[in-house]
Amino acid sequence: MEIPFTEISTDALDAIIEEFITREGTDYGEQEYSLVQKTEQVKMQLKRGEIVINYDSETQTCHLHAKSS
């Protein structure tokens, strides 16, 4: 089920984004970004509608995914 990011508290949204960012654990890009910078990048992607938050009721977890075309 897709959850609009605007209906999630700021603290919960930050926790979802931080978990998503730190899941990979390693940067392989040319430039390194801080957690704050990465969080802001993800928030901008949410605002632009490029990614969405999905809630899985079976596992009771949230995941960020690229929006399906």
ZADO-1210 file (C-alpha; in nm, 4 decimals, padded with zeros to 6 digits):
<atoms>
<atom x="00.0000" y="00.0000" z="00.0000" code="MET" pos="1"/>
<atom x="00.1386" y="00.3396" z="-00.0974" code="GLU" pos="2"/>
<atom x="00.1620" y="00.5904" z="00.1864" code="ILE" pos="3"/>
<atom x="00.1717" y="00.9631" z="00.0983" code="PRO" pos="4"/>
<atom x="00.4852" y="01.1069" z="00.2592" code="PHE" pos="5"/>
<atom x="00.2847" y="01.4145" z="00.3594" code="THR" pos="6"/>
<atom x="00.0756" y="01.1985" z="00.5946" code="GLU" pos="7"/>
<atom x="00.3773" y="01.0717" z="00.7905" code="ILE" pos="8"/>
<atom x="00.5207" y="01.2585" z="01.0870" code="SER" pos="9"/>
<atom x="00.8556" y="01.4275" z="01.0308" code="THR" pos="10"/>
<atom x="01.0274" y="01.1931" z="01.2780" code="ASP" pos="11"/>
<atom x="00.8826" y="00.8803" z="01.1157" code="ALA" pos="12"/>
<atom x="00.9687" y="01.0056" z="00.7661" code="LEU" pos="13"/>
<atom x="01.3258" y="01.0814" z="00.8717" code="ASP" pos="14"/>
<atom x="01.3575" y="00.7318" z="01.0241" code="ALA" pos="15"/>
<atom x="01.2274" y="00.5645" z="00.7063" code="ILE" pos="16"/>
<atom x="01.4654" y="00.7667" z="00.4898" code="ILE" pos="17"/>
<atom x="01.7643" y="00.7087" z="00.7202" code="GLU" pos="18"/>
<atom x="01.7013" y="00.3332" z="00.7202" code="GLU" pos="19"/>
<atom x="01.6829" y="00.3389" z="00.3413" code="PHE" pos="20"/>
<atom x="02.0041" y="00.5407" z="00.3073" code="ILE" pos="21"/>
<atom x="02.2067" y="00.3354" z="00.5533" code="THR" pos="22"/>
<atom x="02.0824" y="-00.0021" z="00.4252" code="ARG" pos="23"/>
<atom x="02.3490" y="-00.0135" z="00.1536" code="GLU" pos="24"/>
<atom x="02.6221" y="00.1049" z="00.3836" code="GLY" pos="25"/>
<atom x="02.8796" y="00.2088" z="00.1235" code="THR" pos="26"/>
<atom x="02.9080" y="00.4932" z="-00.1244" code="ASP" pos="27"/>
<atom x="03.0591" y="00.4202" z="-00.4615" code="TYR" pos="28"/>
<atom x="03.0018" y="00.7566" z="-00.6257" code="GLY" pos="29"/>
<atom x="03.2558" y="01.0182" z="-00.7200" code="GLU" pos="30"/>
<atom x="03.1418" y="01.2491" z="-00.4415" code="GLN" pos="31"/>
<atom x="03.0553" y="01.1610" z="-00.0827" code="GLU" pos="32"/>
<atom x="02.7451" y="01.3115" z="00.0782" code="TYR" pos="33"/>
<atom x="02.6566" y="01.3434" z="00.4455" code="SER" pos="34"/>
<atom x="02.3505" y="01.1721" z="00.5901" code="LEU" pos="35"/>
<atom x="02.1776" y="01.5113" z="00.6043" code="VAL" pos="36"/>
<atom x="02.2513" y="01.5780" z="00.2365" code="GLN" pos="37"/>
<atom x="02.1307" y="01.2321" z="00.1347" code="LYS" pos="38"/>
<atom x="01.8139" y="01.2766" z="00.3425" code="THR" pos="39"/>
<atom x="01.7394" y="01.6054" z="00.1680" code="GLU" pos="40"/>
<atom x="01.7973" y="01.4431" z="-00.1723" code="GLN" pos="41"/>
<atom x="01.5481" y="01.1665" z="-00.0908" code="VAL" pos="42"/>
<atom x="01.2929" y="01.4200" z="00.0370" code="LYS" pos="43"/>
<atom x="01.3232" y="01.6113" z="-00.2903" code="MET" pos="44"/>
<atom x="01.2661" y="01.2889" z="-00.4850" code="GLN" pos="45"/>
<atom x="00.9526" y="01.2268" z="-00.2771" code="LEU" pos="46"/>
<atom x="00.8287" y="01.5812" z="-00.3412" code="LYS" pos="47"/>
<atom x="00.8889" y="01.5440" z="-00.7158" code="ARG" pos="48"/>
<atom x="00.7026" y="01.2127" z="-00.7143" code="GLY" pos="49"/>
<atom x="01.0032" y="01.0148" z="-00.8373" code="GLU" pos="50"/>
<atom x="00.9887" y="00.7725" z="-00.5448" code="ILE" pos="51"/>
<atom x="00.7088" y="00.6568" z="-00.3161" code="VAL" pos="52"/>
<atom x="00.6761" y="00.4968" z="00.0254" code="ILE" pos="53"/>
<atom x="00.5113" y="00.1564" z="00.0323" code="ASN" pos="54"/>
<atom x="00.3913" y="-00.0169" z="00.3469" code="TYR" pos="55"/>
<atom x="00.3866" y="-00.3976" z="00.3582" code="ASP" pos="56"/>
<atom x="00.1212" y="-00.5064" z="00.6078" code="SER" pos="57"/>
<atom x="00.2534" y="-00.8646" z="00.6188" code="GLU" pos="58"/>
<atom x="00.6003" y="-00.7649" z="00.7349" code="THR" pos="59"/>
<atom x="00.4845" y="-00.4320" z="00.8842" code="GLN" pos="60"/>
<atom x="00.7696" y="-00.2489" z="00.7123" code="THR" pos="61"/>
<atom x="00.8048" y="00.0531" z="00.4866" code="CYS" pos="62"/>
<atom x="01.0129" y="00.0671" z="00.1714" code="HIS" pos="63"/>
<atom x="01.1062" y="00.3415" z="-00.0725" code="LEU" pos="64"/>
<atom x="01.0609" y="00.2526" z="-00.4394" code="HIS" pos="65"/>
<atom x="01.0889" y="00.4249" z="-00.7738" code="ALA" pos="66"/>
<atom x="00.7420" y="00.5258" z="-00.8824" code="LYS" pos="67"/>
<atom x="00.5969" y="00.2943" z="-01.1453" code="SER" pos="68"/>
<atom x="00.5229" y="00.4591" z="-01.4770" code="SER" pos="69"/>
</atoms>
